[in-house]
Amino acid sequence: MISIDILVTQLSGLRRPDLERWISNDWVRPDGRPGSYLFRDIDVARVRLIQELHDEMMVNDEALPIVLSLLDQLYDQRRRMRELTDALRRTVPEELRQLVARHLGNYDYPSQS
């Protein structure tokens, strides 16, 4: 975990007032409280994402929560699909998995290792 001061110095172009605004908008959720925030790796990745969306892709503050929400939904669905795939791999016979894969459009279902 790193402090807000370290994070601001590590990320080129990141301004503390912007980061504090992102926190107050609940776009980033570090541990701690104002003046003593601690950022986990996932928080740092989120800050980088917001910085890229804002600075490089020119997503404005009005659109940013919508874009972040859509990305959060996408990442959540990917996680759930991985969990489903893992559950199928553990519980469903190979022949049935391959049959389902064929019905999904020739998707090559990873075999159990």
Phi and psi restraints in degrees (range 20) as a CNS / XPLOR table:
assign (resid 1 and name C) (resid 2 and name N)
       (resid 2 and name CA) (resid 2 and name C) 1.0 -128.7 20.0 2
assign (resid 2 and name N) (resid 2 and name CA)
       (resid 2 and name C) (resid 3 and name N) 1.0 157.4 20.0 2
assign (resid 2 and name C) (resid 3 and name N)
       (resid 3 and name CA) (resid 3 and name C) 1.0 -82.1 20.0 2
assign (resid 3 and name N) (resid 3 and name CA)
       (resid 3 and name C) (resid 4 and name N) 1.0 167.2 20.0 2
assign (resid 3 and name C) (resid 4 and name N)
       (resid 4 and name CA) (resid 4 and name C) 1.0 -62.7 20.0 2
assign (resid 4 and name N) (resid 4 and name CA)
       (resid 4 and name C) (resid 5 and name N) 1.0 -37.0 20.0 2
assign (resid 4 and name C) (resid 5 and name N)
       (resid 5 and name CA) (resid 5 and name C) 1.0 -63.2 20.0 2
assign (resid 5 and name N) (resid 5 and name CA)
       (resid 5 and name C) (resid 6 and name N) 1.0 -44.1 20.0 2
assign (resid 5 and name C) (resid 6 and name N)
       (resid 6 and name CA) (resid 6 and name C) 1.0 -66.3 20.0 2
assign (resid 6 and name N) (resid 6 and name CA)
       (resid 6 and name C) (resid 7 and name N) 1.0 -42.5 20.0 2
assign (resid 6 and name C) (resid 7 and name N)
       (resid 7 and name CA) (resid 7 and name C) 1.0 -60.5 20.0 2
assign (resid 7 and name N) (resid 7 and name CA)
       (resid 7 and name C) (resid 8 and name N) 1.0 -44.2 20.0 2
assign (resid 7 and name C) (resid 8 and name N)
       (resid 8 and name CA) (resid 8 and name C) 1.0 -63.4 20.0 2
assign (resid 8 and name N) (resid 8 and name CA)
       (resid 8 and name C) (resid 9 and name N) 1.0 -35.9 20.0 2
assign (resid 8 and name C) (resid 9 and name N)
       (resid 9 and name CA) (resid 9 and name C) 1.0 -77.3 20.0 2
assign (resid 9 and name N) (resid 9 and name CA)
       (resid 9 and name C) (resid 10 and name N) 1.0 -27.8 20.0 2
assign (resid 9 and name C) (resid 10 and name N)
       (resid 10 and name CA) (resid 10 and name C) 1.0 -78.0 20.0 2
assign (resid 10 and name N) (resid 10 and name CA)
       (resid 10 and name C) (resid 11 and name N) 1.0 -32.5 20.0 2
assign (resid 10 and name C) (resid 11 and name N)
       (resid 11 and name CA) (resid 11 and name C) 1.0 -99.5 20.0 2
assign (resid 11 and name N) (resid 11 and name CA)
       (resid 11 and name C) (resid 12 and name N) 1.0 111.2 20.0 2
assign (resid 11 and name C) (resid 12 and name N)
       (resid 12 and name CA) (resid 12 and name C) 1.0 -59.5 20.0 2
assign (resid 12 and name N) (resid 12 and name CA)
       (resid 12 and name C) (resid 13 and name N) 1.0 130.0 20.0 2
assign (resid 12 and name C) (resid 13 and name N)
       (resid 13 and name CA) (resid 13 and name C) 1.0 86.3 20.0 2
assign (resid 13 and name N) (resid 13 and name CA)
       (resid 13 and name C) (resid 14 and name N) 1.0 -6.3 20.0 2
assign (resid 13 and name C) (resid 14 and name N)
       (resid 14 and name CA) (resid 14 and name C) 1.0 -79.4 20.0 2
assign (resid 14 and name N) (resid 14 and name CA)
       (resid 14 and name C) (resid 15 and name N) 1.0 127.5 20.0 2
assign (resid 14 and name C) (resid 15 and name N)
       (resid 15 and name CA) (resid 15 and name C) 1.0 -106.8 20.0 2
assign (resid 15 and name N) (resid 15 and name CA)
       (resid 15 and name C) (resid 16 and name N) 1.0 136.7 20.0 2
assign (resid 15 and name C) (resid 16 and name N)
       (resid 16 and name CA) (resid 16 and name C) 1.0 -56.5 20.0 2
assign (resid 16 and name N) (resid 16 and name CA)
       (resid 16 and name C) (resid 17 and name N) 1.0 -44.1 20.0 2
assign (resid 16 and name C) (resid 17 and name N)
       (resid 17 and name CA) (resid 17 and name C) 1.0 -60.0 20.0 2
assign (resid 17 and name N) (resid 17 and name CA)
       (resid 17 and name C) (resid 18 and name N) 1.0 -36.3 20.0 2
assign (resid 17 and name C) (resid 18 and name N)
       (resid 18 and name CA) (resid 18 and name C) 1.0 -64.5 20.0 2
assign (resid 18 and name N) (resid 18 and name CA)
       (resid 18 and name C) (resid 19 and name N) 1.0 -47.3 20.0 2
assign (resid 18 and name C) (resid 19 and name N)
       (resid 19 and name CA) (resid 19 and name C) 1.0 -60.7 20.0 2
assign (resid 19 and name N) (resid 19 and name CA)
       (resid 19 and name C) (resid 20 and name N) 1.0 -43.5 20.0 2
assign (resid 19 and name C) (resid 20 and name N)
       (resid 20 and name CA) (resid 20 and name C) 1.0 -64.2 20.0 2
assign (resid 20 and name N) (resid 20 and name CA)
       (resid 20 and name C) (resid 21 and name N) 1.0 -35.8 20.0 2
assign (resid 20 and name C) (resid 21 and name N)
       (resid 21 and name CA) (resid 21 and name C) 1.0 -66.6 20.0 2
assign (resid 21 and name N) (resid 21 and name CA)
       (resid 21 and name C) (resid 22 and name N) 1.0 -40.4 20.0 2
assign (resid 21 and name C) (resid 22 and name N)
       (resid 22 and name CA) (resid 22 and name C) 1.0 -63.8 20.0 2
assign (resid 22 and name N) (resid 22 and name CA)
       (resid 22 and name C) (resid 23 and name N) 1.0 -37.0 20.0 2
assign (resid 22 and name C) (resid 23 and name N)
       (resid 23 and name CA) (resid 23 and name C) 1.0 -67.9 20.0 2
assign (resid 23 and name N) (resid 23 and name CA)
       (resid 23 and name C) (resid 24 and name N) 1.0 -45.8 20.0 2
assign (resid 23 and name C) (resid 24 and name N)
       (resid 24 and name CA) (resid 24 and name C) 1.0 -66.5 20.0 2
assign (resid 24 and name N) (resid 24 and name CA)
       (resid 24 and name C) (resid 25 and name N) 1.0 -27.9 20.0 2
assign (resid 24 and name C) (resid 25 and name N)
       (resid 25 and name CA) (resid 25 and name C) 1.0 -80.1 20.0 2
assign (resid 25 and name N) (resid 25 and name CA)
       (resid 25 and name C) (resid 26 and name N) 1.0 -3.6 20.0 2
assign (resid 25 and name C) (resid 26 and name N)
       (resid 26 and name CA) (resid 26 and name C) 1.0 68.6 20.0 2
assign (resid 26 and name N) (resid 26 and name CA)
       (resid 26 and name C) (resid 27 and name N) 1.0 26.5 20.0 2
assign (resid 26 and name C) (resid 27 and name N)
       (resid 27 and name CA) (resid 27 and name C) 1.0 -84.3 20.0 2
assign (resid 27 and name N) (resid 27 and name CA)
       (resid 27 and name C) (resid 28 and name N) 1.0 -24.6 20.0 2
assign (resid 27 and name C) (resid 28 and name N)
       (resid 28 and name CA) (resid 28 and name C) 1.0 -129.6 20.0 2
assign (resid 28 and name N) (resid 28 and name CA)
       (resid 28 and name C) (resid 29 and name N) 1.0 138.0 20.0 2
assign (resid 28 and name C) (resid 29 and name N)
       (resid 29 and name CA) (resid 29 and name C) 1.0 -127.1 20.0 2
assign (resid 29 and name N) (resid 29 and name CA)
       (resid 29 and name C) (resid 30 and name N) 1.0 73.1 20.0 2
assign (resid 29 and name C) (resid 30 and name N)
       (resid 30 and name CA) (resid 30 and name C) 1.0 -72.4 20.0 2
assign (resid 30 and name N) (resid 30 and name CA)
       (resid 30 and name C) (resid 31 and name N) 1.0 164.6 20.0 2
assign (resid 30 and name C) (resid 31 and name N)
       (resid 31 and name CA) (resid 31 and name C) 1.0 -75.4 20.0 2
assign (resid 31 and name N) (resid 31 and name CA)
       (resid 31 and name C) (resid 32 and name N) 1.0 160.5 20.0 2
assign (resid 31 and name C) (resid 32 and name N)
       (resid 32 and name CA) (resid 32 and name C) 1.0 95.6 20.0 2
assign (resid 32 and name N) (resid 32 and name CA)
       (resid 32 and name C) (resid 33 and name N) 1.0 -159.3 20.0 2
assign (resid 32 and name C) (resid 33 and name N)
       (resid 33 and name CA) (resid 33 and name C) 1.0 -141.8 20.0 2
assign (resid 33 and name N) (resid 33 and name CA)
       (resid 33 and name C) (resid 34 and name N) 1.0 171.1 20.0 2
assign (resid 33 and name C) (resid 34 and name N)
       (resid 34 and name CA) (resid 34 and name C) 1.0 -48.3 20.0 2
assign (resid 34 and name N) (resid 34 and name CA)
       (resid 34 and name C) (resid 35 and name N) 1.0 131.1 20.0 2
assign (resid 34 and name C) (resid 35 and name N)
       (resid 35 and name CA) (resid 35 and name C) 1.0 92.5 20.0 2
assign (resid 35 and name N) (resid 35 and name CA)
       (resid 35 and name C) (resid 36 and name N) 1.0 -18.4 20.0 2
assign (resid 35 and name C) (resid 36 and name N)
       (resid 36 and name CA) (resid 36 and name C) 1.0 -142.7 20.0 2
assign (resid 36 and name N) (resid 36 and name CA)
       (resid 36 and name C) (resid 37 and name N) 1.0 42.8 20.0 2
assign (resid 36 and name C) (resid 37 and name N)
       (resid 37 and name CA) (resid 37 and name C) 1.0 -69.7 20.0 2
assign (resid 37 and name N) (resid 37 and name CA)
       (resid 37 and name C) (resid 38 and name N) 1.0 145.7 20.0 2
assign (resid 37 and name C) (resid 38 and name N)
       (resid 38 and name CA) (resid 38 and name C) 1.0 -126.8 20.0 2
assign (resid 38 and name N) (resid 38 and name CA)
       (resid 38 and name C) (resid 39 and name N) 1.0 129.9 20.0 2
assign (resid 38 and name C) (resid 39 and name N)
       (resid 39 and name CA) (resid 39 and name C) 1.0 -106.7 20.0 2
assign (resid 39 and name N) (resid 39 and name CA)
       (resid 39 and name C) (resid 40 and name N) 1.0 126.3 20.0 2
assign (resid 39 and name C) (resid 40 and name N)
       (resid 40 and name CA) (resid 40 and name C) 1.0 -82.1 20.0 2
assign (resid 40 and name N) (resid 40 and name CA)
       (resid 40 and name C) (resid 41 and name N) 1.0 172.0 20.0 2
assign (resid 40 and name C) (resid 41 and name N)
       (resid 41 and name CA) (resid 41 and name C) 1.0 -57.4 20.0 2
assign (resid 41 and name N) (resid 41 and name CA)
       (resid 41 and name C) (resid 42 and name N) 1.0 -39.9 20.0 2
assign (resid 41 and name C) (resid 42 and name N)
       (resid 42 and name CA) (resid 42 and name C) 1.0 -64.7 20.0 2
assign (resid 42 and name N) (resid 42 and name CA)
       (resid 42 and name C) (resid 43 and name N) 1.0 -34.9 20.0 2
assign (resid 42 and name C) (resid 43 and name N)
       (resid 43 and name CA) (resid 43 and name C) 1.0 -67.6 20.0 2
assign (resid 43 and name N) (resid 43 and name CA)
       (resid 43 and name C) (resid 44 and name N) 1.0 -41.6 20.0 2
assign (resid 43 and name C) (resid 44 and name N)
       (resid 44 and name CA) (resid 44 and name C) 1.0 -62.8 20.0 2
assign (resid 44 and name N) (resid 44 and name CA)
       (resid 44 and name C) (resid 45 and name N) 1.0 -42.2 20.0 2
assign (resid 44 and name C) (resid 45 and name N)
       (resid 45 and name CA) (resid 45 and name C) 1.0 -62.1 20.0 2
assign (resid 45 and name N) (resid 45 and name CA)
       (resid 45 and name C) (resid 46 and name N) 1.0 -39.9 20.0 2
assign (resid 45 and name C) (resid 46 and name N)
       (resid 46 and name CA) (resid 46 and name C) 1.0 -64.5 20.0 2
assign (resid 46 and name N) (resid 46 and name CA)
       (resid 46 and name C) (resid 47 and name N) 1.0 -42.8 20.0 2
assign (resid 46 and name C) (resid 47 and name N)
       (resid 47 and name CA) (resid 47 and name C) 1.0 -61.4 20.0 2
assign (resid 47 and name N) (resid 47 and name CA)
       (resid 47 and name C) (resid 48 and name N) 1.0 -44.0 20.0 2
assign (resid 47 and name C) (resid 48 and name N)
       (resid 48 and name CA) (resid 48 and name C) 1.0 -60.1 20.0 2
assign (resid 48 and name N) (resid 48 and name CA)
       (resid 48 and name C) (resid 49 and name N) 1.0 -42.3 20.0 2
assign (resid 48 and name C) (resid 49 and name N)
       (resid 49 and name CA) (resid 49 and name C) 1.0 -61.3 20.0 2
assign (resid 49 and name N) (resid 49 and name CA)
       (resid 49 and name C) (resid 50 and name N) 1.0 -49.2 20.0 2
assign (resid 49 and name C) (resid 50 and name N)
       (resid 50 and name CA) (resid 50 and name C) 1.0 -61.1 20.0 2
assign (resid 50 and name N) (resid 50 and name CA)
       (resid 50 and name C) (resid 51 and name N) 1.0 -42.7 20.0 2
assign (resid 50 and name C) (resid 51 and name N)
       (resid 51 and name CA) (resid 51 and name C) 1.0 -61.1 20.0 2
assign (resid 51 and name N) (resid 51 and name CA)
       (resid 51 and name C) (resid 52 and name N) 1.0 -43.7 20.0 2
assign (resid 51 and name C) (resid 52 and name N)
       (resid 52 and name CA) (resid 52 and name C) 1.0 -66.0 20.0 2
assign (resid 52 and name N) (resid 52 and name CA)
       (resid 52 and name C) (resid 53 and name N) 1.0 -45.0 20.0 2
assign (resid 52 and name C) (resid 53 and name N)
       (resid 53 and name CA) (resid 53 and name C) 1.0 -60.6 20.0 2
assign (resid 53 and name N) (resid 53 and name CA)
       (resid 53 and name C) (resid 54 and name N) 1.0 -44.3 20.0 2
assign (resid 53 and name C) (resid 54 and name N)
       (resid 54 and name CA) (resid 54 and name C) 1.0 -73.4 20.0 2
assign (resid 54 and name N) (resid 54 and name CA)
       (resid 54 and name C) (resid 55 and name N) 1.0 -51.3 20.0 2
assign (resid 54 and name C) (resid 55 and name N)
       (resid 55 and name CA) (resid 55 and name C) 1.0 -84.4 20.0 2
assign (resid 55 and name N) (resid 55 and name CA)
       (resid 55 and name C) (resid 56 and name N) 1.0 -41.7 20.0 2
assign (resid 55 and name C) (resid 56 and name N)
       (resid 56 and name CA) (resid 56 and name C) 1.0 -93.3 20.0 2
assign (resid 56 and name N) (resid 56 and name CA)
       (resid 56 and name C) (resid 57 and name N) 1.0 -36.0 20.0 2
assign (resid 56 and name C) (resid 57 and name N)
       (resid 57 and name CA) (resid 57 and name C) 1.0 -99.9 20.0 2
assign (resid 57 and name N) (resid 57 and name CA)
       (resid 57 and name C) (resid 58 and name N) 1.0 -2.0 20.0 2
assign (resid 57 and name C) (resid 58 and name N)
       (resid 58 and name CA) (resid 58 and name C) 1.0 59.2 20.0 2
assign (resid 58 and name N) (resid 58 and name CA)
       (resid 58 and name C) (resid 59 and name N) 1.0 36.3 20.0 2
assign (resid 58 and name C) (resid 59 and name N)
       (resid 59 and name CA) (resid 59 and name C) 1.0 -79.6 20.0 2
assign (resid 59 and name N) (resid 59 and name CA)
       (resid 59 and name C) (resid 60 and name N) 1.0 121.5 20.0 2
assign (resid 59 and name C) (resid 60 and name N)
       (resid 60 and name CA) (resid 60 and name C) 1.0 -80.3 20.0 2
assign (resid 60 and name N) (resid 60 and name CA)
       (resid 60 and name C) (resid 61 and name N) 1.0 170.7 20.0 2
assign (resid 60 and name C) (resid 61 and name N)
       (resid 61 and name CA) (resid 61 and name C) 1.0 -63.9 20.0 2
assign (resid 61 and name N) (resid 61 and name CA)
       (resid 61 and name C) (resid 62 and name N) 1.0 -25.6 20.0 2
assign (resid 61 and name C) (resid 62 and name N)
       (resid 62 and name CA) (resid 62 and name C) 1.0 -74.3 20.0 2
assign (resid 62 and name N) (resid 62 and name CA)
       (resid 62 and name C) (resid 63 and name N) 1.0 -36.7 20.0 2
assign (resid 62 and name C) (resid 63 and name N)
       (resid 63 and name CA) (resid 63 and name C) 1.0 -86.1 20.0 2
assign (resid 63 and name N) (resid 63 and name CA)
       (resid 63 and name C) (resid 64 and name N) 1.0 -23.6 20.0 2
assign (resid 63 and name C) (resid 64 and name N)
       (resid 64 and name CA) (resid 64 and name C) 1.0 -56.0 20.0 2
assign (resid 64 and name N) (resid 64 and name CA)
       (resid 64 and name C) (resid 65 and name N) 1.0 -44.5 20.0 2
assign (resid 64 and name C) (resid 65 and name N)
       (resid 65 and name CA) (resid 65 and name C) 1.0 -63.7 20.0 2
assign (resid 65 and name N) (resid 65 and name CA)
       (resid 65 and name C) (resid 66 and name N) 1.0 -31.5 20.0 2
assign (resid 65 and name C) (resid 66 and name N)
       (resid 66 and name CA) (resid 66 and name C) 1.0 -68.9 20.0 2
assign (resid 66 and name N) (resid 66 and name CA)
       (resid 66 and name C) (resid 67 and name N) 1.0 -46.5 20.0 2
assign (resid 66 and name C) (resid 67 and name N)
       (resid 67 and name CA) (resid 67 and name C) 1.0 -62.5 20.0 2
assign (resid 67 and name N) (resid 67 and name CA)
       (resid 67 and name C) (resid 68 and name N) 1.0 -44.3 20.0 2
assign (resid 67 and name C) (resid 68 and name N)
       (resid 68 and name CA) (resid 68 and name C) 1.0 -63.1 20.0 2
assign (resid 68 and name N) (resid 68 and name CA)
       (resid 68 and name C) (resid 69 and name N) 1.0 -41.5 20.0 2
assign (resid 68 and name C) (resid 69 and name N)
       (resid 69 and name CA) (resid 69 and name C) 1.0 -62.1 20.0 2
assign (resid 69 and name N) (resid 69 and name CA)
       (resid 69 and name C) (resid 70 and name N) 1.0 -43.6 20.0 2
assign (resid 69 and name C) (resid 70 and name N)
       (resid 70 and name CA) (resid 70 and name C) 1.0 -64.1 20.0 2
assign (resid 70 and name N) (resid 70 and name CA)
       (resid 70 and name C) (resid 71 and name N) 1.0 -41.9 20.0 2
assign (resid 70 and name C) (resid 71 and name N)
       (resid 71 and name CA) (resid 71 and name C) 1.0 -64.7 20.0 2
assign (resid 71 and name N) (resid 71 and name CA)
       (resid 71 and name C) (resid 72 and name N) 1.0 -40.7 20.0 2
assign (resid 71 and name C) (resid 72 and name N)
       (resid 72 and name CA) (resid 72 and name C) 1.0 -60.4 20.0 2
assign (resid 72 and name N) (resid 72 and name CA)
       (resid 72 and name C) (resid 73 and name N) 1.0 -42.3 20.0 2
assign (resid 72 and name C) (resid 73 and name N)
       (resid 73 and name CA) (resid 73 and name C) 1.0 -63.9 20.0 2
assign (resid 73 and name N) (resid 73 and name CA)
       (resid 73 and name C) (resid 74 and name N) 1.0 -42.3 20.0 2
assign (resid 73 and name C) (resid 74 and name N)
       (resid 74 and name CA) (resid 74 and name C) 1.0 -62.0 20.0 2
assign (resid 74 and name N) (resid 74 and name CA)
       (resid 74 and name C) (resid 75 and name N) 1.0 -48.0 20.0 2
assign (resid 74 and name C) (resid 75 and name N)
       (resid 75 and name CA) (resid 75 and name C) 1.0 -62.5 20.0 2
assign (resid 75 and name N) (resid 75 and name CA)
       (resid 75 and name C) (resid 76 and name N) 1.0 -38.1 20.0 2
assign (resid 75 and name C) (resid 76 and name N)
       (resid 76 and name CA) (resid 76 and name C) 1.0 -65.3 20.0 2
assign (resid 76 and name N) (resid 76 and name CA)
       (resid 76 and name C) (resid 77 and name N) 1.0 -41.9 20.0 2
assign (resid 76 and name C) (resid 77 and name N)
       (resid 77 and name CA) (resid 77 and name C) 1.0 -65.9 20.0 2
assign (resid 77 and name N) (resid 77 and name CA)
       (resid 77 and name C) (resid 78 and name N) 1.0 -38.5 20.0 2
assign (resid 77 and name C) (resid 78 and name N)
       (resid 78 and name CA) (resid 78 and name C) 1.0 -61.2 20.0 2
assign (resid 78 and name N) (resid 78 and name CA)
       (resid 78 and name C) (resid 79 and name N) 1.0 -43.1 20.0 2
assign (resid 78 and name C) (resid 79 and name N)
       (resid 79 and name CA) (resid 79 and name C) 1.0 -62.3 20.0 2
assign (resid 79 and name N) (resid 79 and name CA)
       (resid 79 and name C) (resid 80 and name N) 1.0 -44.5 20.0 2
assign (resid 79 and name C) (resid 80 and name N)
       (resid 80 and name CA) (resid 80 and name C) 1.0 -65.6 20.0 2
assign (resid 80 and name N) (resid 80 and name CA)
       (resid 80 and name C) (resid 81 and name N) 1.0 -37.0 20.0 2
assign (resid 80 and name C) (resid 81 and name N)
       (resid 81 and name CA) (resid 81 and name C) 1.0 -66.1 20.0 2
assign (resid 81 and name N) (resid 81 and name CA)
       (resid 81 and name C) (resid 82 and name N) 1.0 -39.8 20.0 2
assign (resid 81 and name C) (resid 82 and name N)
       (resid 82 and name CA) (resid 82 and name C) 1.0 -61.8 20.0 2
assign (resid 82 and name N) (resid 82 and name CA)
       (resid 82 and name C) (resid 83 and name N) 1.0 -42.5 20.0 2
assign (resid 82 and name C) (resid 83 and name N)
       (resid 83 and name CA) (resid 83 and name C) 1.0 -62.7 20.0 2
assign (resid 83 and name N) (resid 83 and name CA)
       (resid 83 and name C) (resid 84 and name N) 1.0 -42.4 20.0 2
assign (resid 83 and name C) (resid 84 and name N)
       (resid 84 and name CA) (resid 84 and name C) 1.0 -64.0 20.0 2
assign (resid 84 and name N) (resid 84 and name CA)
       (resid 84 and name C) (resid 85 and name N) 1.0 -45.1 20.0 2
assign (resid 84 and name C) (resid 85 and name N)
       (resid 85 and name CA) (resid 85 and name C) 1.0 -60.1 20.0 2
assign (resid 85 and name N) (resid 85 and name CA)
       (resid 85 and name C) (resid 86 and name N) 1.0 -44.6 20.0 2
assign (resid 85 and name C) (resid 86 and name N)
       (resid 86 and name CA) (resid 86 and name C) 1.0 -63.6 20.0 2
assign (resid 86 and name N) (resid 86 and name CA)
       (resid 86 and name C) (resid 87 and name N) 1.0 -41.5 20.0 2
assign (resid 86 and name C) (resid 87 and name N)
       (resid 87 and name CA) (resid 87 and name C) 1.0 -64.4 20.0 2
assign (resid 87 and name N) (resid 87 and name CA)
       (resid 87 and name C) (resid 88 and name N) 1.0 -42.2 20.0 2
assign (resid 87 and name C) (resid 88 and name N)
       (resid 88 and name CA) (resid 88 and name C) 1.0 -63.9 20.0 2
assign (resid 88 and name N) (resid 88 and name CA)
       (resid 88 and name C) (resid 89 and name N) 1.0 -41.2 20.0 2
assign (resid 88 and name C) (resid 89 and name N)
       (resid 89 and name CA) (resid 89 and name C) 1.0 -61.6 20.0 2
assign (resid 89 and name N) (resid 89 and name CA)
       (resid 89 and name C) (resid 90 and name N) 1.0 -36.6 20.0 2
assign (resid 89 and name C) (resid 90 and name N)
       (resid 90 and name CA) (resid 90 and name C) 1.0 -79.9 20.0 2
assign (resid 90 and name N) (resid 90 and name CA)
       (resid 90 and name C) (resid 91 and name N) 1.0 -27.3 20.0 2
assign (resid 90 and name C) (resid 91 and name N)
       (resid 91 and name CA) (resid 91 and name C) 1.0 -118.1 20.0 2
assign (resid 91 and name N) (resid 91 and name CA)
       (resid 91 and name C) (resid 92 and name N) 1.0 -18.5 20.0 2
assign (resid 91 and name C) (resid 92 and name N)
       (resid 92 and name CA) (resid 92 and name C) 1.0 -107.6 20.0 2
assign (resid 92 and name N) (resid 92 and name CA)
       (resid 92 and name C) (resid 93 and name N) 1.0 135.4 20.0 2
assign (resid 92 and name C) (resid 93 and name N)
       (resid 93 and name CA) (resid 93 and name C) 1.0 -59.1 20.0 2
assign (resid 93 and name N) (resid 93 and name CA)
       (resid 93 and name C) (resid 94 and name N) 1.0 147.7 20.0 2
assign (resid 93 and name C) (resid 94 and name N)
       (resid 94 and name CA) (resid 94 and name C) 1.0 -52.5 20.0 2
assign (resid 94 and name N) (resid 94 and name CA)
       (resid 94 and name C) (resid 95 and name N) 1.0 -44.2 20.0 2
assign (resid 94 and name C) (resid 95 and name N)
       (resid 95 and name CA) (resid 95 and name C) 1.0 -60.2 20.0 2
assign (resid 95 and name N) (resid 95 and name CA)
       (resid 95 and name C) (resid 96 and name N) 1.0 -41.8 20.0 2
assign (resid 95 and name C) (resid 96 and name N)
       (resid 96 and name CA) (resid 96 and name C) 1.0 -69.1 20.0 2
assign (resid 96 and name N) (resid 96 and name CA)
       (resid 96 and name C) (resid 97 and name N) 1.0 -39.1 20.0 2
assign (resid 96 and name C) (resid 97 and name N)
       (resid 97 and name CA) (resid 97 and name C) 1.0 -60.6 20.0 2
assign (resid 97 and name N) (resid 97 and name CA)
       (resid 97 and name C) (resid 98 and name N) 1.0 -43.2 20.0 2
assign (resid 97 and name C) (resid 98 and name N)
       (resid 98 and name CA) (resid 98 and name C) 1.0 -66.4 20.0 2
assign (resid 98 and name N) (resid 98 and name CA)
       (resid 98 and name C) (resid 99 and name N) 1.0 -37.1 20.0 2
assign (resid 98 and name C) (resid 99 and name N)
       (resid 99 and name CA) (resid 99 and name C) 1.0 -63.0 20.0 2
assign (resid 99 and name N) (resid 99 and name CA)
       (resid 99 and name C) (resid 100 and name N) 1.0 -46.6 20.0 2
assign (resid 99 and name C) (resid 100 and name N)
       (resid 100 and name CA) (resid 100 and name C) 1.0 -61.3 20.0 2
assign (resid 100 and name N) (resid 100 and name CA)
       (resid 100 and name C) (resid 101 and name N) 1.0 -42.6 20.0 2
assign (resid 100 and name C) (resid 101 and name N)
       (resid 101 and name CA) (resid 101 and name C) 1.0 -60.0 20.0 2
assign (resid 101 and name N) (resid 101 and name CA)
       (resid 101 and name C) (resid 102 and name N) 1.0 -42.4 20.0 2
assign (resid 101 and name C) (resid 102 and name N)
       (resid 102 and name CA) (resid 102 and name C) 1.0 -61.9 20.0 2
assign (resid 102 and name N) (resid 102 and name CA)
       (resid 102 and name C) (resid 103 and name N) 1.0 -38.5 20.0 2
assign (resid 102 and name C) (resid 103 and name N)
       (resid 103 and name CA) (resid 103 and name C) 1.0 -72.2 20.0 2
assign (resid 103 and name N) (resid 103 and name CA)
       (resid 103 and name C) (resid 104 and name N) 1.0 -17.2 20.0 2
assign (resid 103 and name C) (resid 104 and name N)
       (resid 104 and name CA) (resid 104 and name C) 1.0 -89.0 20.0 2
assign (resid 104 and name N) (resid 104 and name CA)
       (resid 104 and name C) (resid 105 and name N) 1.0 7.8 20.0 2
assign (resid 104 and name C) (resid 105 and name N)
       (resid 105 and name CA) (resid 105 and name C) 1.0 99.6 20.0 2
assign (resid 105 and name N) (resid 105 and name CA)
       (resid 105 and name C) (resid 106 and name N) 1.0 45.8 20.0 2
assign (resid 105 and name C) (resid 106 and name N)
       (resid 106 and name CA) (resid 106 and name C) 1.0 63.6 20.0 2
assign (resid 106 and name N) (resid 106 and name CA)
       (resid 106 and name C) (resid 107 and name N) 1.0 25.0 20.0 2
assign (resid 106 and name C) (resid 107 and name N)
       (resid 107 and name CA) (resid 107 and name C) 1.0 -65.5 20.0 2
assign (resid 107 and name N) (resid 107 and name CA)
       (resid 107 and name C) (resid 108 and name N) 1.0 129.0 20.0 2
assign (resid 107 and name C) (resid 108 and name N)
       (resid 108 and name CA) (resid 108 and name C) 1.0 -85.8 20.0 2
assign (resid 108 and name N) (resid 108 and name CA)
       (resid 108 and name C) (resid 109 and name N) 1.0 98.7 20.0 2
assign (resid 108 and name C) (resid 109 and name N)
       (resid 109 and name CA) (resid 109 and name C) 1.0 -70.9 20.0 2
assign (resid 109 and name N) (resid 109 and name CA)
       (resid 109 and name C) (resid 110 and name N) 1.0 126.4 20.0 2
assign (resid 109 and name C) (resid 110 and name N)
       (resid 110 and name CA) (resid 110 and name C) 1.0 -60.8 20.0 2
assign (resid 110 and name N) (resid 110 and name CA)
       (resid 110 and name C) (resid 111 and name N) 1.0 131.0 20.0 2
assign (resid 110 and name C) (resid 111 and name N)
       (resid 111 and name CA) (resid 111 and name C) 1.0 -77.9 20.0 2
assign (resid 111 and name N) (resid 111 and name CA)
       (resid 111 and name C) (resid 112 and name N) 1.0 160.4 20.0 2
assign (resid 111 and name C) (resid 112 and name N)
       (resid 112 and name CA) (resid 112 and name C) 1.0 -70.4 20.0 2
assign (resid 112 and name N) (resid 112 and name CA)
       (resid 112 and name C) (resid 113 and name N) 1.0 132.0 20.0 2
